[in-house]
């Protein structure tokens, strides 16, 4: 199957097609052509998995495992071909058969195993780990369905299942022989072992589920280093207790991996969510421990060989589960086990929003996982004791406790059981230590650190923006492609008029590409000569898509009422999914679509503005959207967005951040300078100061622009039904505008006006964009991963020469 020339590729492709589908290339369907190619690339990648594992087996060096309920991978074919350096060869080989590689690339659906930022970050990290030749694997669930697919019907979001496995997943390999048993329900049987004098804990009458791993190769760029993303799938176990309702059992098993995030607003949904969390960590730890013991006599040195990064608190039960394994399965004493366990885990926090901080009712965990619960209780008991001994402060003990008010606080469990706790941007980490986790910081300051997020420039610049890559290569040479810190060389050329012009041409080409994508897929027409102003991210009140559309409404009113009004033609693009149960968020989606419709049908308004809501925002859409944009809307209420990573994708492709001082915007503005981005609005401390005496109605009453825009939510301007958007109106006026939309509105209007001014001079604008690109090295996930390695993981880079 090996191929390194076009001819050997073509021969291998003919043979593989016959072997897979019993067909010649002429007889094969497009899907068969795609799957055959994927099969060959997978085989190629797996031969590198072998080389990598072989080497690691010999050195027995430390490995990092990234435990995450989400990996938002997107498509893999282009990325893998590019990373392997096979793209051109395969493209021209296929062309000889009359096959267009682009067409095959479009057959692949997104692997959407995640919600948003947290899941995409995990995917970027995998790419950087393999490329930097670091031993780091992913551990997750093999969901049967990804996050829902979003349709827009009558201007509203409708969710339908995302059938990402319909054509099969050509990248994975099933390993039934490495299955792990996972137990739920039942109870703990305690017996005395008179020989050792120790209590013996056994989880009995449990429901057993089989976790079967599927491995996907994670291909590094320009190296043979290839890691693994291990996805666990739940299947029926052979050990079914007698007299069990067989069908009920199968249904329960199937539910575990059915879907990314089943609705957790119901009791039933919460149980499934906890099952998912335990399922994939118990399976992951089971295989890690087994692997360790094949090479080491005991678990004594586990922390020297294994580090596990917890992506938010979703995998936090790992801490209790590893204790269980050491105590119950391998006979360790508590203190010895704890001293090892608490050196294995590191925890990343991704949010300060209280509704996203996981707290599980004690009863649920106790029912589902009786032994794990008893261990959490013991961790809590001992931790409470330690805090009291040090502080003699009962209030403090309650504030810091893991179990409190009949709930398990997963973040507290994560902090107590980890040796490192990090936030994902400088401001976010500061808020963690000053506010959310202040008590913990005072108690154990050495654990806390910042790791500002990053994105992989390979997917987000080199591969999805070939035109810009070519321009940059011509100007500063190809070195930045493999060492992204070199991108800064661009800085000396930002005043070069020719480069500025060429950049604007590249941007225009990317706009045409986006226009084509929108036309082909959604029959949407966009004027490529307009400013592309984009907000693309999950829909959430704190991200303030509402402020963006209110500003559009304000412009609409001006166009309608001021005879001499003028502005540069602007297309306001939105991409956003709302959680299915998030009523307000769904209303905002409807509002955006209704405003879009109204403007489309009004020639006077359509002369200046167009609003586009791109349905089903996902990684593949982002790959077209980000690099075609001029303006990057990053307008969350200061203090609320942990980091943001979309902001980095925009800047790297030469878009200007129109943003608040929040998350990584702060660091973007520090790097490019305040004059090369458009920062507006209240700062995080100002928001906190205002909170106690904020009266949103005052802003409404005192600013006629706000009054007019807000009133039009309930006067049938945008919907024939007057109460369609009453919830949004009430949120701003009656419920006092929790996210300070009205407080920041005036500054936002001004910021837009300044952006338009800057845009009016192409040379000035292009210069801003070029500075942003030149300063984007810091936001490469290669940098982020190096920081994790140095401060937290302490894993060793593999030499290329060792991977042959
Ligand atoms: C517990 C459950 C309801 C839950 C599920 C998903 C809670 C949180 C999440 C996801 C959070 C998330 O995606 N956070 C984002 O993480 C990014 C990567 O660090 C950040 O850039 C972004 O600011 C943050 O919102």
Boltz pocket constraint, residues with backbone or C-beta under 6 A from the ligand:
constraints:
  - pocket:
      binder: B
      contacts: [[A, 115], [A, 116], [A, 117], [A, 118], [A, 119], [A, 121], [A, 349], [A, 350], [A, 351], [A, 355], [A, 356], [A, 357], [A, 358], [A, 424], [A, 453], [A, 640], [A, 641], [A, 642], [A, 643], [A, 644], [A, 645], [A, 663]]
      max_distance: 6.0
